[in-house]
């Protein structure tokens, strides 16, 4: 019987094979962050504003002038802002629900307009990026609940302009974590599996911290060990066990979940999270593709480098193939 397997080549982790481009990027990030105060030296809103102004480690974002701004509703009636980007030149053939990163504390949907515009044009999918509630003002389970509520509305066809012929979900870092929790909550809480693909980039799946996070140390290549600890402390209430599957999906039942593309860089402290989760995804009987980038840092796609561009194209191809397969099975136009 044919099966799917994940092959991990030790050459992926050979520092001698790191490209000059990624070595330069890593060096520049480390040097930059040494000149800046830590994110925990200020109130969260001050750091959020600095991020909006392009003063953080990630490049300044450029808003898409054609993004459609909509407001969705959470289960208690609160607003969940969202940004919808529609492909041009052809009818949209499905929707990609994107959940941003930022450690459940920082980040906004608007930061991803540029990447999501590229994705929409490459795949023919509408992209829907939401601003879920952030910690510590809104700790767990606020963010997962927002993501679940939007996913339910999307699957029900209740979001105008978001076609449902093909649905995919994804995100980076904390967003990848929330994407997996959303898939599980729909399956277990509603008996639903509406998403046909998951694009999971550099996710944090074990909030009790995997070895690669624990051993990363003080050097801040985008993130360090203490950063992840601080994020988790703000997101997870003290009385919640960190290995509760509702918090750390690495420990959850992963059966019946869609094909997933797992992307990670070998210099990302969340390396083990992706390697472990991709293996568990496959062991649960799901399809998993693993894309490991030698020498790449956390969410390297955010930086204007050839490697990041190539990785974004790979994600678009993964989603396009998944849409082609799903739509062909239903007889709908591809």
N, C-alpha and C positions, 0 to 999 in steps of 0.2 A: 504494500500500500504506500503510495506517495505521501510524503510529509514535508513539512517546512522546518528548517533548522537555522540556528544562528551560529555563525562561525566567528570566533574571536581570534584573530591573528596577532601573535605577540609583537609582530613588526609594527602594529598600530601604536605601540607604546614606546617605540624606540626614539629617544630624543634626537638622535643623529638624523632622523628623517623629518624633523620639523622644518617646514618651509621658512625661508628668510622672511617672507611676508608676515607669517604668524609669530615668529620670534620677535620681530620688530614691534608688532602690535602688543604682544604681552609685555615687553620691556617698557613701552610707552605708557601702558595702563598702570603698571606698578609704580613707575616714576611719578606719574600724575597723582596717584592716590596718596603717595607719601607726602605730597605737598598740601594735601587737603585735610581738613578735620574729619573725624569719623562721623558716620551718619547718626550716631547715638549721642553726640555732643549737643544736639539741638532737639527741640520738640518736633514731632513727626511732621506737622504742617509746614514748618520752616524748611525741612528737607524736601517735602513735596513741591513747594514753590521753587526752590533752587533747581529741582529737576525740571520743572516746567520751563525755567529760564535757560536751560542748557548748561548749568554750572556743575553738573554731576559727571560721572564717568562716561555715560552714554552720550552720543552726539545729539544735538538739538533736533527735535522733530519738525516736520513740515506738514501742516494740516492739509488734507485734501479738500479743495474748495467745492468739490461736488459731492462730498460725503453728506448723506441725509441724516439729520439728527432726529432721533425719536425717543420717546419715553415709554418704557414698559412698567409694569406694576408687579411688585412682590406680593407674597401671600398675605401680608398685613396691610397692603395698600400703599406702601412706600414706593417712591420712584426709583427706577433703575434706568439711568440714561444709556443710550446705545448709539453707535455710529454705523450706518449702513453704506457700503460702497458697492455700486452696481457696475458690472462690466459694460463696456461700450462696444458697439460694432456687431453684437450678436445677442440673441435672447439669452437671458440667464437660465441655467439648467439645474440649479440647486443652490444650497446655502451652506456656507462654512461659518460655524459659530466659533469666534475667537475669544479666548480668555487671557488677559494680559498677565505678565509677571510683575514682580516687585515685592516678593516675600510676604504677600497678603497685607502689606503695610503701605507700600508705595505703588506707583504706576497708574497709568490712565489709558483708556482705550485710544485716545487721540495720538498717542505716541507711535502707534503702529499703522497709521494711515498710509504711509509710503509703501511699506511692505505689503499691506493688504490690497492696495491698489494694484501692485504688480501681480499679486496672487489672483485677484479677480480677473484681470485681463488674460492671464496665462491659462486659467482653468475654466472660465465661463461661469464661475460661481459668484453669487452675491456673498459678500462678507459682512457679518454682523458682529461687532465688537462691543462688549458691554462694560460699564463701570459698576462692578459689584461693590458692595460695602467693604470698607477697609478696617483692619484692626489698627490700634487697640480700641478705637471707639466702638467697633462692631466686631467682637471676637467670634470665633467658631461658635455656632454653625452659620453665622450670617452670610458669609461669602458663598459657601456651598449651597445654601438655600436659594440665594439669588440666581446662581447658575442653573440650579434645577428648575426654578420657576420660569426662567427664560427658555430653557430647553423644552419644557412642556408646552409653552405657548407656541414655540417654533414648530414642534412636531404636530401640533393641532392645527397648523395653518392659520394661526391667529395673528400673525405679524404681517401686515400689509407690505408687499414687495419682496417677501422672502419665500421663494418657491421651495416646495418640499419634495420634489421628485427625487432628489438626492440630498442627503444631509451628512455633513461631516463636522467634527469638533476638534479643537486643538488649542494649543497655547504653549508658552515657554515658561520654564521655572515654576513659580507658584501657579501659573495658569495651566501648565500641563498637569499638575497635581489636581487642580479643580476639575479639569476635563475628565480625568479618570474617576473622581468621586461622582461626577454628574452621570457618567455612564452606569456606574454601579447603582446609584440612587434611582435612576429610571427603571433599571432592570428589577431591583428588589422592591421598590416602593410602588411601582406602577405596572410592572409586567411588560415593560416597553423596551425595545432595542431599535430606536428609529435611526440612529447614526450608523452609517455604513463605513466610516473610516475615522481614524484618530491620528492627528499629527502632533506628536508629543516631543517637544524640544527641551532638553536639559531639565527635566522635572525633578522635584523633590518628593519622593514617595514614602520615605521613612523618616518621620519627624522626631524619632528618637536618635537620629543621626547615624548614617552608615559610616564604615571605617574611613572612606575617602574624605568625608566631611570632618570627622574627628581628628584626622591626621594632617589636615591642610595647614594648620598653624596660623600664625599671625600675619603672614604676608598676604596682602589684599590684591589678588588678581580678580578684579570685579568684586568678589566676595572672599571672606575668610571664615574660619571656624566660628568665631564669636558672632559674626553677622548672622549666620544661620541660627545660632542659639537665641539671639535677640529677636529674630523674626518669629521663631516658634513660641517664645515666651509671650509675645504680644498677641499671637493668633490663638493659641490653645489655652483654655482656662486651666487653672492649677489642678482641679479635681478630675481632669480628663486624662486617662492613661495615654501616653504618646504612641503606644503600639495598638491602640484601639483601631480596628480596620476602618472605622468611620473617619478617623483622622489620618492614618497612615495606610494608604491603599495597597502598599506592598504586602500587607498581611491579610488582605481581603480575598474572598472568592472571586476569581477573575474569569470564570467560565462564561461563555456566551457573549464575549465582547468583540468588537469589530477589528478588522485588520488595522494594524498600527505601524507607523514609522516612528522609531525612536532615534533621536539625533543627540549626539554628545561630543564634546571635545575632551581629549585626554588630559588637558590642563584645567578642566572644570572640576571643582571640588565635589560636585554632584555626580561624578563619574559612576560610582558604585550604584547609586540610585537607578540610573538608566540600565546598567548592565544587569543588575538584579531583576528589575521590573521586566525587561525584555525577555529574560529567561523564564520568569514566572508566567508571563503572557503566553509564551509558546507552550510551556508545560500544562497550562490550563486548556489547551486545545485551540488557541487562537492563532492567527497569522501575525507574525511580527517581522518587520524589516529593521535592521540595526545599522545606523550610519555613524561610524566613529571617525573623528577628525583628529589626526595626529597633531598635537601641540595647540589645539584650539582652546580658548578660554570660555568662560560661561557666557552663553548667548552671544557668540562671536558674530552671528548674522546681523547684529545691530550696528556693527562697525563697517565702514565703507572699505571693504577689502574683497579681493577676488574670491577668496574662500567662502565668505559669507554669501556673496552673490550666487556662487555655484550651489551652496547648500539650499538657498531659497528656491532655486530652480528645481532641485531634487524634490523638495517638498511639494512644489506645484505639480511635478510629474506624478508623484504618488497620488495626489488627490485627483488629478485628471484621469489616471488609470482606474481608480476606484469608481469615479463617476461613470466612466465609459462602461465598466462592467455592470454596475448597478442598473444603469438606464437601458443597456442592451437586454438585460433580463426582463425588463418590464415592457420592452418594445417602444419606449419613449425616445424622442429625438435626442441624439448625443451632441 
